[in-house]
Every structure is written in C-alpha cells, then in structure tokens.
Amino acid sequence: MTTGIDWHATTGEILDLQFGEAGAATATIAAHVAGCAACRRLAADVAWAEGVLGTDEEPPADGLERVLAAVAPAPRPAPPRRAWLGAAAPVAAAVGLGICVIGTLGARVLSAGMVPEAALAPVTALSGFGLAAAAFFAAGSLFTLAVAPFLILEAQGGLRATSR
C-alpha cells in the first residue's frame, strides 16, 4: 500500500479488503474506498461477481482432474511392434542391391587397371567390396545433400499442395 496525497487503492488491495485479507491496512483501504467513487465501483463489481459466482460452495473434489482430462490431448495409439520391419525391409534390400552392384563395378574397375594400385592401398584388403562401399556411401552422401532441402521444407509444411 502506498501513502500520500495521490494514493489510490490498487485492485489487489480492494480484493484483499473484499475477502478480509487486508490485515492492518483494512481501516485505511476501507476509508479510501468510502471516499473514492472509482474504488467504490470496483469494490461493488467485486462484490457482484462474488455473489454471481456463489463462492460459498466448495469446488468439487475432482474438479481439477476433470478440467485436466478435458484439455489433455488424446493418447496416441502405440505403433504395431513390427511396423519397423515394413520400413526396414525395402531399405535393407536397396542397401544390399547397391552394395552388390557397386561391388561388381568395383571389381571390374580393379581388374581393368583403371585405378592405380597405390591409390587403392587402403581398400585392397577388401578388394572390390571396399571400393564398392566407399562409392556407395559417397553416392548416398551426395543424394542426402541433394534431397535435404526438400525434406526440410516438407517437414515445415512449405511444399504442401493447395487445392482450390
């Protein structure tokens, strides 16, 4: 509470007075409200709202639970346990096919002598398979870099078609 010539009761102080929680300042706030038309109107509005809302009743014991249940999002159904198998099978097939194709091409490149032997020293232990794996991962990296902007835009909703 503020004191002085321009002192005006705050909304909180008027609410404290209305609900009997003003403590030692009760007399000062009540005297101000009695002499101030604006504060009297606010106190009257608070008394009217209290009367309309009927604050004499206790809230229901399960009121909070009912409100939280009403606003809680619906639980998502758990995905089927084998849903990952449907997505993993084509990916595994594509990876296997890519390794086989690039392995065959790698073996042909090694046997044709198109790449100097010194350049392939780290890969010679794996023969054509090592070259195939390196080429496969390089191609996959380039593909990922090419597709990433489109995937980001789609995730943000930027590529959705509009129907008119």
N, CA, C and O atoms as a DFTB+ gen file, in Angstrom:
656 C
 N C O
     1  1       0.854      -1.177       0.000
     2  2       0.000       0.000       0.000
     3  2       0.899       1.238       0.000
     4  3       1.914       1.286       0.695
     5  1       0.510       2.219      -0.780
     6  2       1.269       3.452      -0.888
     7  2       0.559       4.536      -0.087
     8  3      -0.665       4.518       0.043
     9  1       1.309       5.453       0.435
    10  2       0.687       6.563       1.172
    11  2       1.032       7.858       0.482
    12  3       2.018       7.926      -0.252
    13  1       0.238       8.887       0.704
    14  2       0.493      10.184       0.103
    15  2      -0.791      10.790      -0.409
    16  3      -1.864      10.199      -0.293
    17  1      -0.674      11.965      -0.973
    18  2      -1.849      12.701      -1.446
    19  2      -2.497      11.985      -2.617
    20  3      -3.724      11.897      -2.678
    21  1      -1.696      11.465      -3.560
    22  2      -2.224      10.833      -4.764
    23  2      -2.438       9.336      -4.602
    24  3      -2.559       8.613      -5.591
    25  1      -2.485       8.867      -3.352
    26  2      -2.620       7.431      -3.139
    27  2      -3.979       6.956      -3.609
    28  3      -5.007       7.582      -3.352
    29  1      -3.953       5.836      -4.302
    30  2      -5.172       5.221      -4.811
    31  2      -5.053       3.727      -4.529
    32  3      -4.013       3.126      -4.800
    33  1      -6.078       3.143      -4.004
    34  2      -6.034       1.713      -3.682
    35  2      -5.867       0.912      -4.969
    36  3      -6.508       1.201      -5.980
    37  1      -5.005      -0.093      -4.922
    38  2      -4.813      -0.956      -6.080
    39  2      -5.929      -1.998      -6.118
    40  3      -6.652      -2.192      -5.140
    41  1      -6.052      -2.655      -7.249
    42  2      -7.060      -3.708      -7.384
    43  2      -6.798      -4.807      -6.368
    44  3      -7.734      -5.346      -5.777
    45  1      -5.541      -5.140      -6.165
    46  2      -5.184      -6.178      -5.200
    47  2      -5.592      -5.796      -3.792
    48  3      -6.071      -6.639      -3.033
    49  1      -5.407      -4.523      -3.432
    50  2      -5.793      -4.072      -2.091
    51  2      -7.302      -4.106      -1.909
    52  3      -7.788      -4.451      -0.832
    53  1      -8.050      -3.751      -2.953
    54  2      -9.521      -3.802      -2.869
    55  2      -9.978      -5.254      -2.764
    56  3     -10.907      -5.555      -2.014
    57  1      -9.338      -6.153      -3.504
    58  2      -9.671      -7.580      -3.390
    59  2      -9.349      -8.097      -1.986
    60  3     -10.132      -8.848      -1.404
    61  1      -8.201      -7.697      -1.446
    62  2      -7.858      -8.095      -0.076
    63  2      -8.912      -7.605       0.910
    64  3      -9.291      -8.337       1.824
    65  1      -9.391      -6.370       0.735
    66  2     -10.424      -5.814       1.610
    67  2     -11.716      -6.622       1.472
    68  3     -12.355      -6.950       2.472
    69  1     -12.097      -6.939       0.244
    70  2     -13.354      -7.651      -0.001
    71  2     -13.332      -9.043       0.638
    72  3     -14.345      -9.493       1.173
    73  1     -12.201      -9.715       0.586
    74  2     -12.123     -11.089       1.087
    75  2     -11.547     -11.159       2.497
    76  3     -11.239     -12.246       2.986
    77  1     -11.397     -10.013       3.154
    78  2     -10.961      -9.986       4.542
    79  2      -9.501     -10.347       4.744
    80  3      -9.138     -10.906       5.779
    81  1      -8.676     -10.039       3.787
    82  2      -7.255     -10.393       3.869
    83  2      -6.355      -9.160       3.889
    84  3      -5.154      -9.274       3.645
    85  1      -6.919      -7.974       4.178
    86  2      -6.130      -6.737       4.138
    87  2      -5.279      -6.561       5.384
    88  3      -4.329      -5.779       5.369
    89  1      -5.593      -7.258       6.450
    90  2      -4.779      -7.185       7.665
    91  2      -4.829      -5.807       8.303
    92  3      -5.907      -5.246       8.498
    93  1      -3.651      -5.255       8.633
    94  2      -3.553      -3.976       9.345
    95  2      -4.010      -2.805       8.484
    96  3      -4.357      -1.751       9.015
    97  1      -4.016      -2.970       7.178
    98  2      -4.393      -1.872       6.283
    99  2      -5.894      -1.802       6.046
   100  3      -6.347      -0.963       5.267
   101  1      -6.672      -2.648       6.688
   102  2      -8.113      -2.701       6.446
   103  2      -8.772      -1.341       6.633
   104  3      -9.539      -0.915       5.769
   105  1      -8.498      -0.652       7.728
   106  2      -9.144       0.634       8.008
   107  2      -8.763       1.684       6.979
   108  3      -9.618       2.455       6.542
   109  1      -7.485       1.728       6.578
   110  2      -7.025       2.720       5.608
   111  2      -7.668       2.477       4.250
   112  3      -8.140       3.419       3.613
   113  1      -7.692       1.229       3.799
   114  2      -8.271       0.907       2.491
   115  2      -9.777       1.154       2.521
   116  3     -10.330       1.698       1.565
   117  1     -10.450       0.760       3.609
   118  2     -11.900       0.967       3.713
   119  2     -12.228       2.452       3.690
   120  3     -13.206       2.851       3.059
   121  1     -11.435       3.278       4.362
   122  2     -11.673       4.718       4.358
   123  2     -11.484       5.299       2.957
   124  3     -12.240       6.171       2.530
   125  1     -10.469       4.807       2.250
   126  2     -10.241       5.290       0.889
   127  2     -11.403       4.891      -0.014
   128  3     -11.911       5.712      -0.778
   129  1     -11.824       3.625       0.072
   130  2     -12.917       3.140      -0.780
   131  2     -14.188       3.930      -0.499
   132  3     -14.951       4.208      -1.424
   133  1     -14.433       4.298       0.758
   134  2     -15.635       5.056       1.109
   135  2     -15.618       6.446       0.477
   136  3     -16.678       6.990       0.167
   137  1     -14.446       7.025       0.283
   138  2     -14.360       8.377      -0.263
   139  2     -14.027       8.446      -1.739
   140  3     -14.008       9.539      -2.304
   141  1     -13.763       7.316      -2.386
   142  2     -13.335       7.322      -3.805
   143  2     -14.385       6.597      -4.649
   144  3     -14.650       5.412      -4.442
   145  1     -14.981       7.320      -5.603
   146  2     -16.044       6.741      -6.423
   147  2     -15.528       5.584      -7.288
   148  3     -16.208       4.567      -7.426
   149  1     -14.333       5.731      -7.869
   150  2     -13.781       4.672      -8.731
   151  2     -13.534       3.396      -7.932
   152  3     -13.843       2.300      -8.401
   153  1     -12.977       3.534      -6.727
   154  2     -12.703       2.357      -5.895
   155  2     -13.997       1.741      -5.378
   156  3     -14.089       0.525      -5.216
   157  1     -15.008       2.593      -5.115
   158  2     -16.310       2.062      -4.685
   159  2     -16.928       1.232      -5.807
   160  3     -17.499       0.171      -5.553
   161  1     -16.815       1.714      -7.057
   162  2     -17.350       0.958      -8.200
   163  2     -16.626      -0.382      -8.331
   164  3     -17.263      -1.413      -8.549
   165  1     -15.297      -0.370      -8.200
   166  2     -14.538      -1.612      -8.296
   167  2     -14.914      -2.577      -7.176
   168  3     -15.073      -3.773      -7.418
   169  1     -15.059      -2.070      -5.956
   170  2     -15.461      -2.922      -4.828
   171  2     -16.860      -3.477      -5.054
   172  3     -17.131      -4.634      -4.732
   173  1     -17.757      -2.649      -5.610
   174  2     -19.115      -3.116      -5.904
   175  2     -19.093      -4.197      -6.986
   176  3     -19.836      -5.175      -6.905
   177  1     -18.234      -4.018      -8.003
   178  2     -18.108      -5.035      -9.065
   179  2     -17.581      -6.350      -8.500
   180  3     -18.056      -7.424      -8.870
   181  1     -16.603      -6.265      -7.607
   182  2     -16.040      -7.473      -6.993
   183  2     -17.124      -8.171      -6.155
   184  3     -17.252      -9.395      -6.201
   185  1     -17.900      -7.394      -5.396
   186  2     -18.968      -7.973      -4.579
   187  2     -20.031      -8.608      -5.465
   188  3     -20.550      -9.679      -5.148
   189  1     -20.360      -7.941      -6.589
   190  2     -21.348      -8.503      -7.512
   191  2     -20.845      -9.825      -8.110
   192  3     -21.591     -10.803      -8.166
   193  1     -19.566      -9.854      -8.562
   194  2     -19.002     -11.072      -9.150
   195  2     -18.973     -12.194      -8.125
   196  3     -19.254     -13.348      -8.448
   197  1     -18.633     -11.853      -6.894
   198  2     -18.615     -12.869      -5.838
   199  2     -20.012     -13.434      -5.614
   200  3     -20.179     -14.637      -5.414
   201  1     -21.019     -12.556      -5.648
   202  2     -22.391     -13.017      -5.471
   203  2     -22.862     -13.877      -6.622
   204  3     -23.544     -14.879      -6.405
   205  1     -22.513     -13.505      -7.848
   206  2     -22.934     -14.272      -9.031
   207  2     -22.252     -15.634      -9.054
   208  3     -22.873     -16.644      -9.386
   209  1     -20.986     -15.653      -8.704
   210  2     -20.241     -16.908      -8.760
   211  2     -20.569     -17.821      -7.595
   212  3     -20.294     -19.019      -7.653
   213  1     -21.140     -17.284      -6.557
   214  2     -21.505     -18.128      -5.417
   215  2     -20.302     -18.798      -4.799
   216  3     -20.208     -20.026      -4.799
   217  1     -19.396     -18.028      -4.282
   218  2     -18.154     -18.579      -3.754
   219  2     -18.329     -19.286      -2.420
   220  3     -17.345     -19.738      -1.833
   221  1     -19.560     -19.393      -1.927
   222  2     -19.773     -20.095      -0.663
   223  2     -19.610     -21.602      -0.827
   224  3     -19.310     -22.306       0.137
   225  1     -19.805     -22.089      -2.032
   226  2     -19.685     -23.526      -2.283
   227  2     -18.222     -23.931      -2.398
   228  3     -17.385     -23.180      -2.899
   229  1     -17.943     -25.117      -1.928
   230  2     -16.611     -25.688      -2.114
   231  2     -16.535     -26.238      -3.537
   232  3     -17.518     -26.785      -4.038
   233  1     -15.402     -26.104      -4.182
   234  2     -15.281     -26.694      -5.514
   235  2     -15.335     -28.217      -5.413
   236  3     -14.970     -28.778      -4.380
   237  1     -15.785     -28.888      -6.469
   238  2     -15.833     -30.349      -6.422
   239  2     -14.440     -30.938      -6.207
   240  3     -13.445     -30.383      -6.674
   241  1     -14.378     -32.046      -5.511
   242  2     -13.086     -32.668      -5.187
   243  2     -12.334     -33.092      -6.440
   244  3     -11.104     -33.041      -6.472
   245  1     -13.054     -33.506      -7.461
   246  2     -12.398     -33.974      -8.682
   247  2     -12.424     -32.911      -9.784
   248  3     -12.244     -33.231     -10.959
   249  1     -12.645     -31.650      -9.408
   250  2     -12.757     -30.587     -10.410
   251  2     -11.504     -30.421     -11.241
   252  3     -11.584     -30.325     -12.465
   253  1     -10.353     -30.386     -10.602
   254  2      -9.099     -30.213     -11.335
   255  2      -8.851     -31.382     -12.278
   256  3      -8.431     -31.187     -13.419
   257  1      -9.106     -32.580     -11.807
   258  2      -8.893     -33.764     -12.660
   259  2      -9.814     -33.723     -13.876
   260  3      -9.407     -34.098     -14.975
   261  1     -11.068     -33.264     -13.682
   262  2     -11.998     -33.195     -14.815
   263  2     -11.544     -32.163     -15.835
   264  3     -11.629     -32.399     -17.040
   265  1     -11.062     -31.019     -15.357
   266  2     -10.588     -29.992     -16.283
   267  2      -9.354     -30.478     -17.027
   268  3      -9.259     -30.311     -18.243
   269  1      -8.413     -31.074     -16.315
   270  2      -7.200     -31.566     -16.967
   271  2      -7.511     -32.679     -17.961
   272  3      -6.880     -32.761     -19.014
   273  1      -8.472     -33.531     -17.640
   274  2      -8.852     -34.600     -18.562
   275  2      -9.509     -34.028     -19.811
   276  3      -9.336     -34.560     -20.907
   277  1     -10.266     -32.941     -19.644
   278  2     -10.940     -32.342     -20.792
   279  2      -9.965     -31.665     -21.744
   280  3     -10.194     -31.652     -22.953
   281  1      -8.884     -31.105     -21.221
   282  2      -7.950     -30.387     -22.083
   283  2      -6.734     -31.229     -22.469
   284  3      -5.918     -30.784     -23.277
   285  1      -6.596     -32.410     -21.921
   286  2      -5.443     -33.267     -22.235
   287  2      -5.571     -33.795     -23.661
   288  3      -6.669     -34.131     -24.106
   289  1      -4.447     -33.868     -24.377
   290  2      -4.511     -34.427     -25.730
   291  2      -4.831     -35.918     -25.668
   292  3      -4.488     -36.615     -24.713
   293  1      -5.495     -36.372     -26.712
   294  2      -5.840     -37.784     -26.778
   295  2      -4.558     -38.606     -26.892
   296  3      -3.645     -38.230     -27.627
   297  1      -4.486     -39.714     -26.176
   298  2      -3.267     -40.532     -26.266
   299  2      -3.141     -41.155     -27.659
   300  3      -4.123     -41.584     -28.264
   301  1      -1.925     -41.188     -28.132
   302  2      -1.673     -41.801     -29.437
   303  2      -1.637     -43.312     -29.286
   304  3      -1.092     -43.835     -28.315
   305  1      -2.213     -43.997     -30.239
   306  2      -2.112     -45.455     -30.161
   307  2      -0.669     -45.890     -30.411
   308  3       0.043     -45.302     -31.224
   309  1      -0.266     -46.911     -29.707
   310  2       1.095     -47.427     -29.868
   311  2       1.228     -48.049     -31.257
   312  3       0.331     -48.761     -31.706
   313  1       2.340     -47.784     -31.934
   314  2       2.517     -48.384     -33.253
   315  2       2.674     -49.898     -33.112
   316  3       3.153     -50.390     -32.091
   317  1       2.272     -50.614     -34.131
   318  2       2.454     -52.074     -34.072
   319  2       3.927     -52.405     -33.865
   320  3       4.812     -51.691     -34.338
   321  1       4.171     -53.491     -33.155
   322  2       5.542     -53.850     -32.804
   323  2       6.390     -54.149     -34.029
   324  3       7.603     -53.940     -33.994
   325  1       5.801     -54.622     -35.089
   326  2       6.582     -54.990     -36.273
   327  2       6.480     -53.958     -37.379
   328  3       6.792     -54.261     -38.530
   329  1       6.054     -52.758     -37.063
   330  2       5.930     -51.716     -38.078
   331  2       7.292     -51.358     -38.661
   332  3       7.389     -51.008     -39.838
   333  1       8.343     -51.442     -37.852
   334  2       9.676     -51.105     -38.340
   335  2      10.133     -52.088     -39.402
   336  3      10.949     -51.744     -40.257
   337  1       9.607     -53.328     -39.357
   338  2      10.018     -54.336     -40.323
   339  2       9.564     -53.951     -41.726
   340  3      10.289     -54.168     -42.696
   341  1       8.377     -53.384     -41.836
   342  2       7.879     -52.954     -43.139
   343  2       8.733     -51.845     -43.735
   344  3       8.882     -51.769     -44.954
   345  1       9.290     -50.991     -42.900
   346  2      10.134     -49.907     -43.395
   347  2      11.580     -50.370     -43.588
   348  3      12.272     -49.877     -44.479
   349  1      12.035     -51.301     -42.769
   350  2      13.427     -51.729     -42.831
   351  2      13.689     -52.686     -43.995
   352  3      14.789     -52.691     -44.550
   353  1      12.717     -53.477     -44.365
   354  2      12.934     -54.466     -45.420
   355  2      13.306     -53.812     -46.759
   356  3      14.300     -54.222     -47.359
   357  1      12.561     -52.820     -47.256
   358  2      12.968     -52.208     -48.525
   359  2      14.315     -51.482     -48.428
   360  3      15.091     -51.477     -49.383
   361  1      14.583     -50.877     -47.282
   362  2      15.863     -50.181     -47.111
   363  2      17.010     -51.188     -47.155
   364  3      18.021     -50.961     -47.820
   365  1      16.847     -52.293     -46.448
   366  2      17.890     -53.323     -46.448
   367  2      18.088     -53.904     -47.846
   368  3      19.217     -54.164     -48.260
   369  1      16.989     -54.106     -48.568
   370  2      17.100     -54.630     -49.930
   371  2      17.842     -53.640     -50.831
   372  3      18.685     -54.038     -51.635
   373  1      17.524     -52.343     -50.692
   374  2      18.190     -51.335     -51.522
   375  2      19.678     -51.252     -51.188
   376  3      20.513     -51.142     -52.086
   377  1      20.008     -51.304     -49.905
   378  2      21.414     -51.260     -49.499
   379  2      22.155     -52.491     -50.029
   380  3      23.254     -52.374     -50.572
   381  1      21.558     -53.648     -49.869
   382  2      22.192     -54.879     -50.361
   383  2      22.386     -54.856     -51.865
   384  3      23.452     -55.214     -52.367
   385  1      21.355     -54.434     -52.584
   386  2      21.464     -54.364     -54.044
   387  2      22.521     -53.347     -54.465
   388  3      23.291     -53.586     -55.395
   389  1      22.548     -52.205     -53.768
   390  2      23.554     -51.185     -54.085
   391  2      24.961     -51.694     -53.860
   392  3      25.851     -51.446     -54.673
   393  1      25.173     -52.408     -52.757
   394  2      26.500     -52.946     -52.473
   395  2      26.889     -53.994     -53.515
   396  3      28.036     -54.029     -53.961
   397  1      25.955     -54.832     -53.897
   398  2      26.263     -55.856     -54.915
   399  2      26.621     -55.224     -56.259
   400  3      27.608     -55.600     -56.892
   401  1      25.799     -54.255     -56.686
   402  2      26.046     -53.617     -57.988
   403  2      27.366     -52.856     -57.964
   404  3      28.188     -52.994     -58.871
   405  1      27.562     -52.056     -56.930
   406  2      28.788     -51.268     -56.876
   407  2      29.987     -52.187     -56.630
   408  3      31.088     -51.887     -57.094
   409  1      29.798     -53.309     -55.904
   410  2      30.881     -54.269     -55.706
   411  2      31.309     -54.890     -57.023
   412  3      32.498     -55.071     -57.285
   413  1      30.330     -55.210     -57.840
   414  2      30.646     -55.784     -59.152
   415  2      31.390     -54.758     -60.010
   416  3      32.385     -55.079     -60.661
   417  1      30.895     -53.528     -59.999
   418  2      31.578     -52.483     -60.769
   419  2      32.968     -52.205     -60.202
   420  3      33.907     -51.963     -60.961
   421  1      33.111     -52.236     -58.863
   422  2      34.419     -52.029     -58.252
   423  2      35.398     -53.114     -58.647
   424  3      36.565     -52.837     -58.923
   425  1      34.925     -54.350     -58.676
   426  2      35.802     -55.453     -59.083
   427  2      36.240     -55.286     -60.524
   428  3      37.392     -55.557     -60.865
   429  1      35.315     -54.837     -61.380
   430  2      35.672     -54.627     -62.790
   431  2      36.699     -53.500     -62.928
   432  3      37.626     -53.595     -63.732
   433  1      36.527     -52.425     -62.134
   434  2      37.478     -51.312     -62.202
   435  2      38.858     -51.785     -61.751
   436  3      39.866     -51.421     -62.356
   437  1      38.908     -52.601     -60.683
   438  2      40.196     -53.104     -60.203
   439  2      40.837     -54.041     -61.214
   440  3      42.043     -53.977     -61.455
   441  1      40.025     -54.914     -61.805
   442  2      40.600     -55.871     -62.747
   443  2      41.005     -55.208     -64.060
   444  3      41.907     -55.698     -64.739
   445  1      40.364     -54.115     -64.428
   446  2      40.700     -53.434     -65.678
   447  2      41.914     -52.535     -65.518
   448  3      42.462     -52.050     -66.508
   449  1      42.345     -52.307     -64.269
   450  2      43.522     -51.468     -64.051
   451  2      43.246     -49.992     -64.281
   452  3      44.163     -49.241     -64.614
   453  1      42.005     -49.561     -64.112
   454  2      41.640     -48.163     -64.356
   455  2      42.070     -47.247     -63.203
   456  3      42.136     -46.029     -63.370
   457  1      42.362     -47.833     -62.034
   458  2      42.767     -47.051     -60.875
   459  2      44.163     -47.522     -60.482
   460  3      44.398     -48.728     -60.406
   461  1      45.107     -46.591     -60.226
   462  2      46.455     -47.015     -59.840
   463  2      46.425     -47.808     -58.534
   464  3      45.650     -47.498     -57.629
   465  1      47.258     -48.814     -58.445
   466  2      47.299     -49.700     -57.276
   467  2      47.638     -48.950     -55.994
   468  3      47.112     -49.289     -54.935
   469  1      48.512     -47.928     -56.061
   470  2      48.919     -47.172     -54.875
   471  2      47.739     -46.398     -54.298
   472  3      47.658     -46.211     -53.084
   473  1      46.831     -45.951     -55.146
   474  2      45.672     -45.189     -54.677
   475  2      44.699     -46.087     -53.935
   476  3      43.898     -45.609     -53.131
   477  1      44.763     -47.382     -54.198
   478  2      43.819     -48.309     -53.590
   479  2      44.402     -49.056     -52.402
   480  3      43.792     -50.013     -51.925
   481  1      45.564     -48.648     -51.912
   482  2      46.213     -49.363     -50.809
   483  2      45.290     -49.538     -49.603
   484  3      45.260     -50.636     -49.046
   485  1      44.534     -48.526     -49.162
   486  2      43.664     -48.745     -48.005
   487  2      42.518     -49.707     -48.299
   488  3      41.955     -50.294     -47.375
   489  1      42.168     -49.876     -49.560
   490  2      40.997     -50.663     -49.909
   491  2      41.348     -52.065     -50.393
   492  3      40.454     -52.901     -50.532
   493  1      42.612     -52.344     -50.650
   494  2      42.986     -53.618     -51.255
   495  2      42.647     -54.814     -50.380
   496  3      42.406     -55.905     -50.897
   497  1      42.623     -54.633     -49.068
   498  2      42.297     -55.762     -48.190
   499  2      40.868     -56.226     -48.434
   500  3      40.566     -57.410     -48.286
   501  1      40.012     -55.329     -48.795
   502  2      38.616     -55.696     -49.039
   503  2      38.325     -55.902     -50.510
   504  3      37.205     -56.253     -50.881
   505  1      39.326     -55.687     -51.355
   506  2      39.198     -55.844     -52.789
   507  2      38.094     -54.946     -53.328
   508  3      38.022     -53.772     -52.964
   509  1      37.254     -55.465     -54.166
   510  2      36.194     -54.689     -54.807
   511  2      35.120     -54.242     -53.835
   512  3      34.462     -53.224     -54.051
   513  1      34.942     -55.006     -52.760
   514  2      33.900     -54.668     -51.789
   515  2      34.205     -53.341     -51.092
   516  3      33.291     -52.552     -50.852
   517  1      35.462     -53.085     -50.766
   518  2      35.841     -51.831     -50.109
   519  2      35.601     -50.637     -51.014
   520  3      35.096     -49.605     -50.571
   521  1      35.964     -50.778     -52.288
   522  2      35.721     -49.714     -53.252
   523  2      34.221     -49.511     -53.435
   524  3      33.744     -48.382     -53.553
   525  1      33.491     -50.611     -53.457
   526  2      32.038     -50.526     -53.609
   527  2      31.411     -49.802     -52.426
   528  3      30.523     -48.967     -52.595
   529  1      31.881     -50.131     -51.233
   530  2      31.323     -49.491     -50.048
   531  2      31.630     -48.001     -50.053
   532  3      30.765     -47.188     -49.726
   533  1      32.873     -47.629     -50.427
   534  2      33.233     -46.213     -50.470
   535  2      32.385     -45.472     -51.491
   536  3      31.899     -44.375     -51.215
   537  1      32.204     -46.054     -52.654
   538  2      31.389     -45.419     -53.693
   539  2      29.929     -45.337     -53.264
   540  3      29.259     -44.336     -53.520
   541  1      29.436     -46.381     -52.617
   542  2      28.036     -46.401     -52.166
   543  2      27.786     -45.309     -51.140
   544  3      26.782     -44.602     -51.226
   545  1      28.682     -45.160     -50.173
   546  2      28.496     -44.126     -49.155
   547  2      28.679     -42.726     -49.741
   548  3      28.009     -41.784     -49.317
   549  1      29.583     -42.587     -50.716
   550  2      29.757     -41.285     -51.363
   551  2      28.493     -40.904     -52.132
   552  3      28.039     -39.762     -52.060
   553  1      27.926     -41.860     -52.867
   554  2      26.690     -41.586     -53.612
   555  2      25.541     -41.282     -52.652
   556  3      24.732     -40.390     -52.910
   557  1      25.472     -42.023     -51.548
   558  2      24.418     -41.770     -50.558
   559  2      24.546     -40.402     -49.924
   560  3      23.543     -39.734     -49.675
   561  1      25.777     -39.978     -49.660
   562  2      26.000     -38.652     -49.085
   563  2      25.565     -37.560     -50.045
   564  3      24.917     -36.595     -49.639
   565  1      25.915     -37.706     -51.310
   566  2      25.503     -36.710     -52.298
   567  2      23.985     -36.679     -52.448
   568  3      23.395     -35.604     -52.556
   569  1      23.359     -37.833     -52.454
   570  2      21.897     -37.898     -52.555
   571  2      21.249     -37.223     -51.348
   572  3      20.277     -36.482     -51.497
   573  1      21.786     -37.479     -50.150
   574  2      21.243     -36.865     -48.939
   575  2      21.361     -35.359     -48.999
   576  3      20.415     -34.652     -48.653
   577  1      22.509     -34.851     -49.434
   578  2      22.684     -33.406     -49.553
   579  2      21.737     -32.806     -50.580
   580  3      21.268     -31.682     -50.403
   581  1      21.451     -33.534     -51.648
   582  2      20.550     -33.023     -52.680
   583  2      19.101     -33.005     -52.210
   584  3      18.345     -32.106     -52.578
   585  1      18.705     -33.977     -51.410
   586  2      17.309     -34.114     -51.004
   587  2      16.998     -33.362     -49.712
   588  3      15.833     -33.056     -49.457
   589  1      17.990     -33.057     -48.901
   590  2      17.763     -32.444     -47.585
   591  2      16.927     -31.167     -47.628
   592  3      16.014     -31.040     -46.813
   593  1      17.180     -30.212     -48.529
   594  2      16.346     -29.006     -48.522
   595  2      14.869     -29.297     -48.745
   596  3      14.012     -28.661     -48.132
   597  1      14.563     -30.259     -49.623
   598  2      13.172     -30.604     -49.879
   599  2      12.524     -31.259     -48.655
   600  3      11.363     -30.995     -48.343
   601  1      13.284     -32.111     -47.969
   602  2      12.756     -32.753     -46.771
   603  2      12.503     -31.740     -45.665
   604  3      11.511     -31.843     -44.944
   605  1      13.392     -30.764     -45.526
   606  2      13.212     -29.727     -44.506
   607  2      11.988     -28.891     -44.820
   608  3      11.189     -28.603     -43.929
   609  1      11.829     -28.495     -46.080
   610  2      10.650     -27.714     -46.460
   611  2       9.363     -28.501     -46.245
   612  3       8.365     -27.947     -45.783
   613  1       9.380     -29.766     -46.573
   614  2       8.191     -30.600     -46.388
   615  2       7.858     -30.734     -44.912
   616  3       6.686     -30.700     -44.537
   617  1       8.867     -30.886     -44.074
   618  2       8.631     -31.013     -42.642
   619  2       8.041     -29.727     -42.065
   620  3       7.283     -29.774     -41.097
   621  1       8.381     -28.590     -42.649
   622  2       7.853     -27.316     -42.174
   623  2       6.551     -26.946     -42.861
   624  3       5.979     -25.894     -42.577
   625  1       6.076     -27.794     -43.758
   626  2       4.805     -27.542     -44.427
   627  2       4.922     -26.623     -45.626
   628  3       3.910     -26.089     -46.080
   629  1       6.115     -26.419     -46.154
   630  2       6.307     -25.490     -47.261
   631  2       6.011     -26.065     -48.629
   632  3       5.835     -25.303     -49.579
   633  1       5.949     -27.378     -48.767
   634  2       5.731     -27.980     -50.091
   635  2       4.340     -28.569     -50.250
   636  3       4.105     -29.324     -51.194
   637  1       3.431     -28.257     -49.378
   638  2       2.089     -28.839     -49.473
   639  2       1.334     -28.211     -50.640
   640  3       1.381     -27.000     -50.856
   641  1       0.657     -29.041     -51.365
   642  2      -0.130     -28.550     -52.498
   643  2      -1.392     -27.880     -51.990
   644  3      -2.006     -28.342     -51.028
   645  1      -1.770     -26.807     -52.625
   646  2      -3.004     -26.132     -52.224
   647  2      -4.094     -26.503     -53.205
   648  3      -3.872     -26.509     -54.416
   649  1      -5.257     -26.808     -52.695
   650  2      -6.389     -27.162     -53.546
   651  2      -7.365     -26.009     -53.535
   652  3      -7.642     -25.415     -52.492
   653  1      -7.876     -25.708     -54.691
   654  2      -8.835     -24.586     -54.798
   655  2     -10.127     -25.063     -55.341
   656  3     -11.057     -24.274     -55.505
